[in-house]
Amino acid sequence: MYQYLSRILPKRSRESYRELLEYCDIKTDYDKFIGFFFLFGLGIAAVFAVYLTILLSLSTIMTIAAFGVTYLLIEVAVYAWLVLKSSAKARFAEDVLPDALMMMSMNIKAGLTTDRALLESARPEFGPLEVEIRRAGKQMLAGKDTRHALLEIPKRIRSKTLARTVDLIVEGIESGGELADLLQQTAEDIQATKMTQNEVKANVMMYAIFIFFAAGIGAPLLFGISTYLVQVLSSQYAHFNISDAAVAANSVQGLHLMQARITVGEGFLFFFAIASLTITAIFGGLIIGLVKDGEEKQGVKYIPMLLAVSLLVFFVVRLMVAGILGGMA
């Protein structure tokens, strides 16, 4: 059944899920996985929409909207989890890559053949990179060409650094370069690049802190104060009527008072503030990921924390303003 459900999705989406599952080392049938989460998302979204309808007496249109939004959030959360999992695997492989290259270089200098040097450098502490190195070494022992065996390494690890490194090594081998020296020089270049990246991250950390403060503290602070003041003014003007005599006596002032009436509902402003804070938290998290880690997708993990802090500040500020104004009254 799950295989048939997966065919409902576009082919491009299915291929994207298949690649992510392969990167994440999830050993299951791809179509079953896709179909299961498609059906799971529909079920959870339907239950949540019915619950909100009963709790808040929503209209049919609002129920459909709640169902669609909930389903979309579930699918986005699953996809983001797969992306972050594959990225974590790639970052770990990139961190241990210089050590693996140095070990290969020393094994080759010690007199081992290329295939044996690969197998001997596949250490358990290298994690997913150890699995790919061992697989490439076994393929070379089985008679596969060195070039094709090495090019298999980055196919299950979503890392541009690893792919470029393997391409560089393959080109060096084909051009007749000394493999041991090439591996050592590549490892040193990667370590130097990582040191530069760490320095850049330290320099841009202040920008990330500023973005977090603006999205998590500044925006909810302003929204909390403004929405509560509008709520108070709206409730006061609702009980304030301008008599015809007052309007006749001073038509200009009466006109200004009539224009000063607040026609926007309190509920609309409240939900507008919540929606604005949510959107700000989402894009703020993505920008922090771009500034801090160089990739927007790395900011997905900051979104829940940023959104929680933002909403907490928003409601706390509203309570504090209510207490201050209530005490003054």
C-alpha positions as CSV (number, residue, x, y, z in Angstrom):
1,M,0.0,0.0,0.0
2,Y,2.8,2.4,0.9
3,Q,4.4,1.9,-2.6
4,Y,1.2,3.0,-4.3
5,L,0.9,6.1,-2.0
6,S,4.4,7.2,-2.7
7,R,3.6,7.3,-6.4
8,I,1.2,10.2,-5.7
9,L,4.1,12.5,-5.0
10,P,6.0,14.0,-8.0
11,K,8.9,12.0,-9.3
12,R,11.4,14.7,-8.5
13,S,10.2,14.7,-4.8
14,R,10.6,10.9,-4.6
15,E,14.1,11.1,-6.0
16,S,15.0,13.8,-3.5
17,Y,13.8,11.6,-0.6
18,R,15.6,8.6,-2.0
19,E,18.9,10.5,-2.1
20,L,18.4,11.8,1.5
21,L,17.6,8.3,2.8
22,E,20.7,6.9,1.2
23,Y,22.8,9.7,2.7
24,C,21.3,9.1,6.1
25,D,22.0,5.3,5.9
26,I,18.4,4.4,6.5
27,K,18.1,0.8,5.5
28,T,14.5,0.5,4.3
29,D,12.5,0.5,1.2
30,Y,12.4,4.0,-0.1
31,D,8.9,3.8,-1.5
32,K,7.6,2.3,1.8
33,F,9.3,5.1,3.8
34,I,7.8,7.8,1.6
35,G,4.4,6.3,1.6
36,F,4.3,5.8,5.3
37,F,5.2,9.4,6.1
38,F,2.7,10.6,3.5
39,L,-0.1,8.6,5.2
40,F,1.2,9.5,8.7
41,G,1.1,13.2,7.8
42,L,-2.4,13.0,6.5
43,G,-3.6,11.1,9.6
44,I,-2.0,13.5,12.1
45,A,-3.2,16.6,10.2
46,A,-6.8,15.2,10.0
47,V,-6.9,14.5,13.8
48,F,-5.4,17.9,14.7
49,A,-7.8,19.7,12.3
50,V,-10.8,17.9,13.9
51,Y,-9.6,18.7,17.4
52,L,-9.2,22.4,16.6
53,T,-12.7,22.4,15.0
54,I,-14.3,21.0,18.1
55,L,-12.3,23.1,20.4
56,L,-12.6,26.5,18.6
57,S,-15.8,25.8,16.5
58,L,-14.0,26.6,13.3
59,S,-15.7,27.0,10.0
60,T,-15.3,24.5,7.1
61,I,-12.7,26.8,5.4
62,M,-10.7,27.2,8.6
63,T,-10.8,23.5,9.2
64,I,-9.4,22.8,5.7
65,A,-6.8,25.5,6.2
66,A,-5.7,24.0,9.5
67,F,-5.5,20.5,7.9
68,G,-3.4,21.8,5.0
69,V,-1.0,23.9,7.3
70,T,-0.6,21.0,9.7
71,Y,0.2,18.5,6.9
72,L,2.7,20.9,5.4
73,L,4.5,21.4,8.7
74,I,4.7,17.7,9.3
75,E,6.2,17.0,5.9
76,V,8.6,20.0,6.2
77,A,9.7,18.7,9.6
78,V,10.4,15.2,8.2
79,Y,12.3,16.6,5.2
80,A,14.3,19.0,7.5
81,W,15.2,16.1,9.8
82,L,16.6,14.1,6.9
83,V,18.5,17.1,5.6
84,L,20.1,17.8,9.0
85,K,20.9,14.2,9.6
86,S,22.7,13.9,6.2
87,S,24.5,17.3,6.9
88,A,25.7,16.1,10.3
89,K,27.1,12.9,8.7
90,A,28.9,15.1,6.1
91,R,30.3,17.4,8.7
92,F,31.7,14.5,10.7
93,A,33.3,13.0,7.6
94,E,34.9,16.4,6.7
95,D,36.3,16.7,10.3
96,V,38.0,13.4,10.2
97,L,39.0,13.5,6.5
98,P,42.5,15.1,7.1
99,D,43.4,12.4,9.6
100,A,42.2,9.7,7.2
101,L,44.3,11.2,4.4
102,M,47.4,11.5,6.6
103,M,47.0,7.8,7.7
104,M,46.7,6.7,4.0
105,S,49.8,8.7,3.2
106,M,51.8,7.1,6.0
107,N,50.6,3.6,5.0
108,I,51.7,4.1,1.4
109,K,55.1,5.5,2.5
110,A,55.4,2.4,4.7
111,G,55.3,0.3,1.6
112,L,51.7,-0.8,1.5
113,T,49.8,-1.0,-1.8
114,T,47.1,1.5,-2.4
115,D,44.3,-0.9,-1.7
116,R,45.9,-2.2,1.5
117,A,46.7,1.4,2.6
118,L,43.0,2.3,2.2
119,L,41.9,-0.7,4.3
120,E,44.4,-0.1,7.0
121,S,43.4,3.6,7.3
122,A,39.7,2.6,7.8
123,R,39.5,3.1,11.5
124,P,36.2,2.9,13.6
125,E,36.7,6.5,14.9
126,F,36.2,7.7,11.4
127,G,32.5,6.8,11.5
128,P,30.7,6.9,8.1
129,L,34.0,7.7,6.3
130,E,35.4,4.5,7.6
131,V,32.6,2.5,6.0
132,E,33.2,4.2,2.6
133,I,36.9,3.8,2.7
134,R,36.6,0.2,3.6
135,R,34.2,-0.4,0.8
136,A,36.5,1.3,-1.7
137,G,39.4,-0.7,-0.5
138,K,37.5,-4.0,-0.9
139,Q,36.5,-3.0,-4.4
140,M,40.1,-2.4,-5.3
141,L,41.1,-5.7,-3.9
142,A,38.4,-7.3,-6.0
143,G,40.0,-5.9,-9.1
144,K,38.1,-2.6,-9.6
145,D,39.9,0.3,-11.1
146,T,41.4,2.7,-8.5
147,R,39.8,5.7,-10.0
148,H,36.3,4.2,-10.0
149,A,36.7,2.8,-6.5
150,L,37.7,6.1,-5.1
151,L,34.9,8.0,-6.9
152,E,32.4,5.7,-5.0
153,I,33.5,7.2,-1.6
154,P,31.5,10.5,-1.8
155,K,28.4,9.0,-3.3
156,R,26.9,8.1,0.1
157,I,28.2,11.2,1.9
158,R,26.7,14.5,1.0
159,S,29.9,16.6,1.3
160,K,31.2,18.9,-1.4
161,T,34.6,19.0,0.4
162,L,34.9,15.2,0.3
163,A,33.8,15.1,-3.4
164,R,36.3,17.7,-4.4
165,T,39.1,16.0,-2.4
166,V,38.5,12.7,-4.1
167,D,38.3,14.3,-7.5
168,L,41.7,16.1,-6.8
169,I,43.3,12.8,-5.7
170,V,42.0,11.0,-8.8
171,E,43.3,13.7,-11.1
172,G,46.6,13.6,-9.3
173,I,46.9,9.8,-9.8
174,E,46.0,10.1,-13.5
175,S,48.5,12.8,-14.0
176,G,51.3,10.6,-12.5
177,G,51.7,12.4,-9.2
178,E,53.1,10.7,-6.1
179,L,50.0,9.5,-4.2
180,A,51.6,9.6,-0.7
181,D,52.7,13.2,-1.1
182,L,49.4,14.2,-2.7
183,L,47.4,12.8,0.2
184,Q,49.6,14.5,2.7
185,Q,49.4,17.9,0.9
186,T,45.7,17.6,0.5
187,A,45.2,16.9,4.2
188,E,47.3,19.9,5.2
189,D,45.3,22.1,2.8
190,I,42.0,20.9,4.3
191,Q,43.3,21.6,7.9
192,A,44.4,25.1,6.9
193,T,41.0,25.8,5.3
194,K,39.3,24.6,8.4
195,M,41.4,26.9,10.6
196,T,40.4,29.9,8.3
197,Q,36.7,28.9,8.5
198,N,36.9,28.8,12.3
199,E,38.4,32.3,12.3
200,V,35.6,33.6,10.1
201,K,33.0,32.0,12.3
202,A,34.5,33.7,15.3
203,N,34.4,37.1,13.5
204,V,30.8,36.8,12.4
205,M,29.5,35.5,15.7
206,M,28.5,39.0,16.7
207,Y,26.2,39.3,13.7
208,A,24.5,36.0,14.6
209,I,24.0,37.3,18.2
210,F,22.5,40.5,16.9
211,I,20.1,38.7,14.6
212,F,19.0,36.4,17.4
213,F,18.5,39.4,19.7
214,A,16.5,41.3,17.0
215,A,14.2,38.3,16.2
216,G,14.0,36.8,19.7
217,I,13.9,39.9,21.9
218,G,13.4,43.1,20.0
219,A,10.5,42.2,17.7
220,P,8.4,40.4,20.4
221,L,9.1,43.2,22.8
222,L,7.6,45.8,20.4
223,F,4.8,43.5,19.4
224,G,3.9,42.8,23.0
225,I,3.7,46.4,24.0
226,S,1.9,47.6,20.9
227,T,-0.7,44.9,20.7
228,Y,-1.7,45.3,24.3
229,L,-1.9,49.1,24.0
230,V,-4.1,48.7,20.9
231,Q,-6.3,46.3,22.9
232,V,-6.7,48.8,25.7
233,L,-7.5,51.7,23.3
234,S,-9.9,49.6,21.4
235,S,-11.8,48.6,24.5
236,Q,-12.0,52.2,25.6
237,Y,-13.2,53.6,22.3
238,A,-15.8,50.8,22.1
239,H,-17.5,52.4,25.2
240,F,-17.0,56.0,24.0
241,N,-19.9,57.5,22.0
242,I,-19.9,60.9,20.4
243,S,-23.2,62.7,20.8
244,D,-24.8,64.5,18.0
245,A,-24.7,67.7,20.0
246,A,-21.0,67.5,20.5
247,V,-20.5,66.9,16.8
248,A,-22.7,69.9,15.9
249,A,-20.9,72.1,18.5
250,N,-17.5,71.3,17.2
251,S,-17.7,69.5,13.9
252,V,-13.9,69.5,13.4
253,Q,-13.1,67.9,16.7
254,G,-16.0,65.5,16.3
255,L,-14.6,64.5,13.0
256,H,-11.2,63.8,14.4
257,L,-12.7,61.7,17.2
258,M,-14.7,59.8,14.7
259,Q,-11.6,59.1,12.6
260,A,-9.7,58.1,15.8
261,R,-12.0,55.1,16.2
262,I,-10.1,51.8,15.9
263,T,-11.7,49.5,13.3
264,V,-9.1,46.7,13.4
265,G,-10.2,43.8,15.6
266,E,-8.1,42.8,18.6
267,G,-8.0,39.2,17.5
268,F,-6.7,40.1,14.1
269,L,-3.8,42.1,15.6
270,F,-3.0,39.3,18.0
271,F,-2.8,36.7,15.3
272,F,-1.0,39.1,13.0
273,A,1.7,39.5,15.7
274,I,2.0,35.7,16.2
275,A,2.3,35.2,12.5
276,S,4.9,37.9,12.1
277,L,7.0,36.5,15.0
278,T,6.8,33.0,13.5
279,I,7.9,34.2,10.1
280,T,10.7,36.4,11.6
281,A,11.9,33.4,13.7
282,I,12.0,31.1,10.6
283,F,13.9,33.5,8.4
284,G,16.0,34.7,11.4
285,G,17.1,31.1,12.0
286,L,18.0,30.6,8.4
287,I,20.0,33.8,8.3
288,I,21.9,32.7,11.5
289,G,22.7,29.4,9.8
290,L,23.9,31.2,6.7
291,V,26.1,33.6,8.7
292,K,27.4,31.1,11.3
293,D,27.7,27.9,9.3
294,G,27.7,29.0,5.7
295,E,24.5,27.2,4.8
296,E,20.9,28.2,5.3
297,K,19.8,24.7,6.1
298,Q,22.0,24.7,9.1
299,G,19.8,27.4,10.6
300,V,16.8,25.0,10.8
301,K,17.9,23.8,14.1
302,Y,17.8,27.3,15.5
303,I,14.2,28.0,14.5
304,P,12.4,26.1,17.3
305,M,14.6,27.8,20.0
306,L,14.2,31.2,18.4
307,L,10.5,30.8,18.0
308,A,10.1,29.6,21.7
309,V,12.1,32.6,23.0
310,S,10.2,35.0,20.8
311,L,6.7,33.8,21.9
312,L,7.8,33.6,25.5
313,V,9.0,37.2,25.4
314,F,5.9,38.3,23.6
315,F,3.5,36.9,26.3
316,V,5.7,37.9,29.2
317,V,5.8,41.5,27.9
318,R,2.0,41.6,27.5
319,L,1.6,40.3,31.1
320,M,4.1,42.9,32.4
321,V,2.4,45.8,30.6
322,A,-1.0,44.6,31.8
323,G,0.3,44.6,35.4
324,I,1.9,48.0,35.1
325,L,-1.1,49.6,33.6
326,G,-3.4,47.8,36.0
327,G,-1.4,49.1,39.0
328,M,-1.4,52.6,37.7
329,A,-5.2,52.5,37.2
